[in-house]
Amino acid sequence: MTVPASPPPLRIGVIGCGALGLVHAQRLSALPEVHVCAVSDPNPEAMRRVAEAVPPEKRGGQAQVETFADYRDLLRQSGLDAISINSPNRFHVEQLLASLERGLHVLCEKPLSMVPEEVSRVVEATRASGRVVAIAYQSRYRRDSRILRRALKSGQWGRVTSVSIFACEDWVTPCVGTWRHDPAVCPGGYFADANGHQLDLLFWLTGLQANWVRATMETRGTPVPIVTWGEARLIDSEAWETVRRAPQALANAPSAQGVPFSFMFVGDAHQWREEISIQTERADFVMRDTRLLWTDGSAPLGPFPESARDPEDLNRPDTPDGAFIAALRGGPPVVSPPDTVWPVLRFTLAALDSAANGGQPTSTR
């Protein structure tokens, strides 16, 4: 019997060797037939740390992972298949476009950009390139997230009637003196850099997006927003497009239309915690610290039943890295290509505008 040949190793380069660069280098090199061959960062010590974290047998046949202070020198190396971008946010678009120009697939950390025109450039470049580009919105790839999305889209539990999100962590202590506390590099602070995960998950789970946002922000002694809270109204994507083209469509009491959504993001807490609560007409669902709970009122809140879980949702990769590599090998397409960032970007920009204007409701259009 002929044994199928193993696929040739995929050769990956890592741009940006901070905490997330290390995470992605470790995740990627842990996957079968994936080699991390080169890394780039202006900080030599950061590069050394990431390069040494790659097992010797996963360095592409080299004794050492190659290091480059300038990412453009890394991209000139022959033989790479894909790039993982983990640099400060404002460099994502430049580096992603340069990678596509070299014919490489790209896994890029979020947020992609805070500038709509830049997002449009990336979307168009991705379509023209024929390459796989994934934004690392990791919450979409969690097993329980996939299960909840299928449940909500099944129609079995009725329409979504209300949503709330609470998320907290210590985003101050580890970020002091780093680019994350630099308004020029990370203008939205904790809200724009970290809370996109919860917002993206909400929009992906429900298929809704914000019509308007009312937000308040506090910097808590730092140069950037650390605590954000407020409310919004959510409508489906078709209705959002209708309103965008004809704002008068919601002229009759716009604040009374849509699904109510309340949110609180606390970046100066002393623990990480996340709770996304979604009420529907016939059940309540809670994503609590990545674990799916539910009740239809017949019993207390508890785990979603195994009998209601589709095997397809259980057997896919549960990290963006694994899903990215699977897509390169002909598996299911990634679920976070660049054009999926729009609902989070619109919400983020509207919330920042609202906070800057005293908490006035701000349209996402």
C-alpha positions as a printed NumPy array, in Angstrom:
array([[  0.   ,   0.   ,   0.   ],
       [  1.348,   3.423,  -0.938],
       [  1.727,   5.796,   1.981],
       [  0.739,   9.374,   1.047],
       [  3.746,  11.686,   0.991],
       [  3.92 ,  14.334,   3.672],
       [  3.367,  17.845,   2.367],
       [  6.539,  19.919,   2.041],
       [  7.203,  22.111,   5.075],
       [  5.76 ,  25.595,   4.966],
       [  8.43 ,  28.219,   5.606],
       [  7.257,  31.15 ,   7.731],
       [  8.789,  34.532,   8.539],
       [  7.785,  36.482,  11.658],
       [  7.697,  40.3  ,  11.628],
       [  7.497,  41.847,  15.092],
       [  9.063,  39.974,  17.999],
       [  7.215,  41.335,  21.016],
       [  4.924,  39.235,  23.191],
       [  2.592,  38.315,  20.326],
       [  5.476,  37.592,  17.974],
       [  6.694,  35.026,  20.479],
       [  3.204,  33.523,  20.827],
       [  2.73 ,  33.125,  17.082],
       [  6.25 ,  31.774,  16.513],
       [  5.601,  29.106,  19.147],
       [  2.134,  28.239,  17.838],
       [  3.302,  28.015,  14.234],
       [  6.429,  25.991,  14.93 ],
       [  4.341,  23.542,  16.997],
       [  2.28 ,  22.64 ,  13.907],
       [  3.312,  19.665,  11.741],
       [  5.516,  20.524,   8.759],
       [  5.689,  24.235,   9.599],
       [  9.103,  25.88 ,   9.962],
       [  9.804,  29.365,  11.309],
       [ 12.878,  30.343,   9.3  ],
       [ 13.326,  34.098,   9.812],
       [ 12.308,  36.852,  12.215],
       [ 12.479,  40.638,  12.108],
       [ 12.398,  43.354,  14.757],
       [ 14.409,  46.545,  15.419],
       [ 15.14 ,  45.164,  18.916],
       [ 17.965,  42.571,  18.754],
       [ 17.096,  41.075,  22.139],
       [ 13.466,  40.575,  21.111],
       [ 14.598,  38.832,  17.931],
       [ 16.958,  36.585,  19.865],
       [ 14.2  ,  35.563,  22.276],
       [ 11.813,  34.581,  19.483],
       [ 14.499,  32.893,  17.368],
       [ 15.661,  30.767,  20.288],
       [ 12.078,  29.741,  21.069],
       [ 11.861,  27.912,  17.721],
       [ 12.902,  24.234,  18.152],
       [ 16.074,  23.358,  16.202],
       [ 14.204,  20.908,  13.993],
       [ 11.703,  23.656,  13.032],
       [ 14.238,  26.2  ,  11.716],
       [ 14.022,  25.209,   8.063],
       [ 17.177,  23.136,   8.054],
       [ 19.236,  26.021,   9.414],
       [ 21.298,  25.97 ,  12.592],
       [ 19.804,  29.318,  13.57 ],
       [ 16.684,  31.244,  12.664],
       [ 17.728,  34.168,  10.46 ],
       [ 17.295,  37.625,  12.02 ],
       [ 16.714,  40.955,  10.291],
       [ 16.437,  44.399,  11.865],
       [ 14.505,  45.617,   8.802],
       [ 11.457,  43.609,   7.749],
       [ 12.111,  44.496,   4.098],
       [ 15.352,  42.53 ,   4.236],
       [ 13.418,  39.541,   5.585],
       [ 10.928,  39.768,   2.713],
       [ 13.765,  39.657,   0.17 ],
       [ 14.727,  36.175,   1.346],
       [ 13.825,  33.461,  -1.09 ],
       [ 11.841,  30.399,  -0.178],
       [  9.353,  31.849,   2.318],
       [  5.721,  30.836,   1.931],
       [  4.   ,  33.084,   4.471],
       [  4.472,  35.908,   6.959],
       [  3.142,  36.433,  10.491],
       [  2.865,  40.171,  11.278],
       [  2.877,  41.13 ,  14.978],
       [  4.362,  44.625,  14.924],
       [  2.84 ,  47.783,  16.469],
       [ -0.541,  48.507,  14.949],
       [  0.374,  51.445,  12.728],
       [  2.844,  49.29 ,  10.733],
       [  0.413,  46.473,   9.895],
       [ -0.832,  47.784,   6.547],
       [  2.584,  48.744,   5.189],
       [  4.056,  45.356,   6.072],
       [  1.039,  43.387,   4.889],
       [  1.   ,  45.07 ,   1.482],
       [  4.759,  44.572,   1.103],
       [  4.312,  40.87 ,   1.916],
       [  1.593,  40.482,  -0.714],
       [  3.837,  42.168,  -3.271],
       [  6.344,  39.382,  -2.615],
       [  3.631,  36.791,  -3.275],
       [  3.395,  35.648,   0.357],
       [  0.403,  34.553,   2.419],
       [ -0.156,  36.642,   5.553],
       [ -1.41 ,  36.148,   9.115],
       [ -1.689,  39.649,  10.617],
       [ -2.441,  40.706,  14.176],
       [ -5.386,  42.986,  14.863],
       [ -6.373,  45.732,  14.568],
       [ -5.563,  45.839,  10.876],
       [ -5.81 ,  49.648,  10.758],
       [ -7.741,  52.545,  12.247],
       [ -7.925,  54.213,   8.807],
       [-10.794,  53.094,   6.524],
       [ -8.875,  53.972,   3.369],
       [ -6.041,  51.671,   4.437],
       [ -8.438,  48.814,   5.087],
       [ -9.899,  49.279,   1.606],
       [ -6.392,  49.091,   0.118],
       [ -5.695,  45.83 ,   1.937],
       [ -9.036,  44.303,   0.915],
       [ -8.429,  45.135,  -2.745],
       [ -4.786,  43.98 ,  -2.645],
       [ -5.833,  40.689,  -1.059],
       [ -8.433,  40.042,  -3.757],
       [ -5.946,  40.844,  -6.514],
       [ -3.168,  38.72 ,  -5.011],
       [ -4.96 ,  35.401,  -4.706],
       [ -3.076,  34.891,  -1.423],
       [ -4.581,  33.83 ,   1.91 ],
       [ -4.731,  36.744,   4.35 ],
       [ -6.099,  36.221,   7.861],
       [ -6.545,  38.786,  10.622],
       [ -5.825,  37.194,  14.013],
       [ -9.246,  37.666,  15.587],
       [ -8.667,  34.563,  17.656],
       [-12.085,  34.46 ,  19.339],
       [-13.699,  33.38 ,  16.052],
       [-11.626,  30.205,  16.112],
       [-12.545,  29.043,  19.613],
       [-14.513,  25.82 ,  19.657],
       [-17.368,  27.18 ,  21.781],
       [-17.583,  30.314,  19.629],
       [-18.183,  28.193,  16.555],
       [-20.85 ,  26.211,  18.397],
       [-22.667,  29.348,  19.536],
       [-22.58 ,  30.899,  16.068],
       [-24.215,  27.815,  14.588],
       [-26.882,  27.845,  17.321],
       [-27.729,  31.514,  16.772],
       [-27.877,  31.129,  12.999],
       [-30.037,  28.005,  13.172],
       [-33.141,  30.059,  13.944],
       [-34.119,  27.569,  16.639],
       [-33.803,  30.138,  19.413],
       [-35.387,  33.106,  17.654],
       [-33.918,  36.516,  17.038],
       [-31.375,  38.243,  19.255],
       [-33.155,  40.666,  21.606],
       [-30.355,  42.182,  23.717],
       [-26.576,  41.995,  24.215],
       [-24.111,  43.018,  26.906],
       [-20.325,  42.701,  27.135],
       [-18.036,  43.098,  30.115],
       [-14.285,  42.604,  29.711],
       [-11.406,  43.514,  32.007],
       [ -7.681,  42.956,  32.48 ],
       [ -4.552,  44.735,  33.683],
       [ -3.609,  46.471,  30.451],
       [ -1.719,  49.22 ,  32.304],
       [  1.15 ,  47.51 ,  34.163],
       [  2.665,  45.494,  31.268],
       [  2.215,  48.35 ,  28.776],
       [  3.915,  51.212,  30.646],
       [  6.708,  52.601,  28.483],
       [  5.659,  50.563,  25.428],
       [  4.061,  51.544,  22.115],
       [  0.656,  50.598,  23.497],
       [  0.734,  53.72 ,  25.682],
       [  1.776,  55.934,  22.765],
       [ -1.276,  57.761,  21.314],
       [  0.52 ,  58.185,  17.977],
       [  0.951,  54.428,  17.591],
       [ -2.053,  53.121,  19.545],
       [ -4.58 ,  56.001,  19.537],
       [ -7.506,  54.011,  20.907],
       [ -5.587,  52.53 ,  23.836],
       [ -7.037,  49.454,  25.521],
       [-10.366,  49.886,  23.746],
       [ -9.018,  49.863,  20.178],
       [ -6.133,  47.456,  20.729],
       [ -7.701,  44.764,  22.913],
       [-11.487,  45.056,  22.953],
       [-11.788,  44.465,  19.237],
       [-11.709,  40.77 ,  20.164],
       [-15.007,  40.96 ,  22.06 ],
       [-16.619,  43.271,  19.496],
       [-15.535,  41.125,  16.573],
       [-16.863,  38.019,  18.262],
       [-20.236,  39.684,  18.881],
       [-20.615,  40.837,  15.283],
       [-19.471,  37.476,  13.907],
       [-21.774,  35.47 ,  16.184],
       [-24.9  ,  37.489,  15.498],
       [-24.438,  38.917,  11.999],
       [-25.396,  42.312,  13.468],
       [-23.476,  45.582,  13.46 ],
       [-23.874,  48.89 ,  15.209],
       [-26.178,  51.598,  13.892],
       [-25.013,  54.175,  16.459],
       [-22.781,  54.255,  19.529],
       [-22.707,  56.36 ,  22.7  ],
       [-19.429,  56.027,  24.645],
       [-17.455,  57.498,  27.535],
       [-13.725,  56.918,  28.025],
       [-11.19 ,  57.532,  30.797],
       [ -7.395,  57.394,  30.534],
       [ -6.817,  56.573,  34.242],
       [ -3.504,  58.458,  34.389],
       [ -2.134,  57.121,  31.083],
       [ -1.883,  58.838,  27.664],
       [ -4.533,  56.572,  26.082],
       [ -8.077,  55.328,  26.811],
       [ -8.077,  52.639,  29.511],
       [-11.748,  52.364,  30.546],
       [-14.651,  52.591,  28.071],
       [-18.361,  52.138,  28.647],
       [-21.577,  52.942,  26.842],
       [-24.455,  51.705,  24.737],
       [-25.322,  51.079,  21.122],
       [-28.084,  49.785,  18.901],
       [-27.466,  46.811,  16.618],
       [-29.128,  46.111,  13.272],
       [-28.549,  43.423,  10.669],
       [-26.094,  44.06 ,   7.86 ],
       [-28.815,  44.469,   5.23 ],
       [-30.549,  47.12 ,   7.32 ],
       [-27.21 ,  48.813,   7.983],
       [-26.56 ,  49.088,   4.231],
       [-30.059,  50.477,   3.708],
       [-29.525,  53.14 ,   6.338],
       [-26.077,  53.968,   4.975],
       [-27.553,  54.642,   1.535],
       [-30.705,  56.362,   2.835],
       [-30.308,  57.785,   6.362],
       [-33.939,  58.9  ,   6.346],
       [-34.889,  55.212,   6.611],
       [-34.527,  55.563,  10.385],
       [-35.874,  59.091,  10.57 ],
       [-38.759,  57.984,  12.761],
       [-37.168,  57.744,  16.227],
       [-33.839,  56.11 ,  15.22 ],
       [-32.793,  55.666,  18.847],
       [-35.717,  53.314,  19.417],
       [-34.772,  50.894,  16.643],
       [-32.374,  47.993,  16.814],
       [-31.133,  45.529,  19.423],
       [-29.891,  47.234,  22.626],
       [-26.209,  46.624,  23.369],
       [-24.392,  47.747,  26.526],
       [-20.639,  47.443,  27.034],
       [-17.951,  48.026,  29.661],
       [-14.229,  47.551,  29.049],
       [-11.896,  48.001,  32.034],
       [ -8.162,  48.082,  31.351],
       [ -6.919,  48.769,  34.877],
       [ -8.347,  45.656,  36.543],
       [ -6.332,  43.003,  38.419],
       [ -7.497,  39.943,  36.48 ],
       [ -8.585,  38.917,  33.006],
       [-12.299,  38.305,  32.664],
       [-14.694,  38.284,  29.74 ],
       [-18.454,  37.831,  29.574],
       [-20.586,  38.204,  26.482],
       [-24.285,  37.8  ,  27.224],
       [-26.745,  37.322,  24.347],
       [-30.476,  37.039,  24.934],
       [-32.724,  35.612,  22.241],
       [-36.474,  35.09 ,  22.071],
       [-36.237,  31.544,  23.423],
       [-32.882,  31.226,  25.235],
       [-30.026,  33.07 ,  26.925],
       [-26.403,  32.422,  25.94 ],
       [-23.275,  33.476,  27.83 ],
       [-19.667,  33.251,  26.671],
       [-17.917,  33.377,  30.053],
       [-14.119,  33.375,  29.847],
       [-14.354,  31.497,  26.501],
       [-16.789,  28.861,  27.875],
       [-20.29 ,  28.617,  26.413],
       [-23.211,  28.516,  28.88 ],
       [-26.909,  28.673,  28.174],
       [-30.453,  28.247,  29.465],
       [-33.873,  28.129,  27.873],
       [-35.483,  28.786,  31.244],
       [-36.14 ,  25.145,  32.061],
       [-32.945,  24.803,  34.108],
       [-30.246,  27.058,  35.589],
       [-27.481,  28.433,  33.386],
       [-25.161,  25.559,  32.433],
       [-22.979,  24.091,  29.655],
       [-24.465,  23.905,  26.18 ],
       [-25.498,  20.259,  25.634],
       [-23.069,  17.99 ,  23.797],
       [-25.975,  16.57 ,  21.812],
       [-26.521,  19.972,  20.178],
       [-22.902,  20.355,  19.044],
       [-22.122,  19.698,  15.394],
       [-18.963,  17.581,  14.873],
       [-17.84 ,  20.005,  12.167],
       [-17.512,  22.679,  14.831],
       [-15.506,  20.436,  17.126],
       [-12.771,  19.287,  14.784],
       [-11.423,  22.474,  13.243],
       [ -8.283,  24.308,  14.469],
       [ -8.974,  26.47 ,  17.521],
       [ -6.305,  29.127,  16.867],
       [ -5.927,  31.533,  13.934],
       [ -2.468,  30.058,  13.347],
       [ -3.797,  26.519,  12.946],
       [ -6.669,  27.671,  10.726],
       [ -4.281,  29.759,   8.597],
       [ -1.962,  26.809,   7.987],
       [ -4.928,  24.499,   7.315],
       [ -6.204,  26.946,   4.673],
       [ -2.774,  27.019,   3.014],
       [ -2.929,  23.228,   2.817],
       [ -6.304,  23.274,   1.08 ],
       [ -8.532,  23.134,   4.149],
       [-11.508,  25.376,   4.985],
       [-11.043,  29.081,   4.211],
       [-10.066,  31.314,   7.114],
       [-13.05 ,  33.003,   8.764],
       [-11.298,  36.335,   9.389],
       [-10.131,  37.744,   6.03 ],
       [ -9.486,  41.514,   5.84 ],
       [-12.975,  42.499,   4.688],
       [-14.45 ,  41.18 ,   7.95 ],
       [-12.85 ,  43.963,  10.031],
       [-15.351,  46.646,   8.966],
       [-17.963,  46.287,  11.766],
       [-15.283,  46.557,  14.48 ],
       [-13.555,  49.483,  12.778],
       [-16.808,  51.412,  12.341],
       [-17.813,  50.773,  15.944],
       [-14.368,  51.764,  17.244],
       [-14.216,  55.027,  15.295],
       [-17.786,  55.969,  16.26 ],
       [-17.105,  55.242,  19.948],
       [-13.923,  57.35 ,  19.908],
       [-15.822,  60.193,  18.236],
       [-18.668,  59.891,  20.73 ],
       [-16.308,  60.006,  23.71 ],
       [-14.497,  63.016,  22.248],
       [-17.853,  64.816,  21.958],
       [-19.099,  64.316,  25.477],
       [-20.846,  60.999,  24.928],
       [-23.144,  62.138,  22.142],
       [-24.664,  59.307,  20.051],
       [-22.544,  58.844,  16.936],
       [-23.496,  57.068,  13.723],
       [-21.237,  54.26 ,  12.475],
       [-21.726,  55.453,   8.899]])
